[in-house]
């Protein structure tokens, strides 16, 4: 049985939120197979949307359109697949679109699975509640250029 290491949390500010950079990161799919890039769609307000974005990033079917599923089940599936596939790092693009509650859900995902969590945000779009949530969890700053270099 493998032990889960303490998670690391990183915050990267993308001052431009450029579509080109996002597409480049998503196209690279990862510097290694242990990294997962998740693109948060606009309008994401529920935890099930974030969990399903993770599952889609892992290449897993998230259900038939209109299918009723619980957020708890979606998160359980996301955790199970991330652990099964050996994901060690999750990079969430456009994290500024998430509510503080959804940021907490992502942190819980990282704590339970032991993955390194990196959030890419546009600084001017962050709310006070989002900034407070990030401060609460002790996110360290990283540079966007470093992430782009790692994905090259």
Secondary structure by P-SEA (a helix, b strand, c coil): cccccbbbbbbbbcccccaaaaaaaaaaccccccbbbbbbccccccaaaaaaaaaaaaccccccccbbbbaaaaaaaaaaaaaaacccbbbbcccccccaaaaaaaaaaaaaabbbbbbbbccccccaaaaaaaaaabbbbbbaaaaaaaac
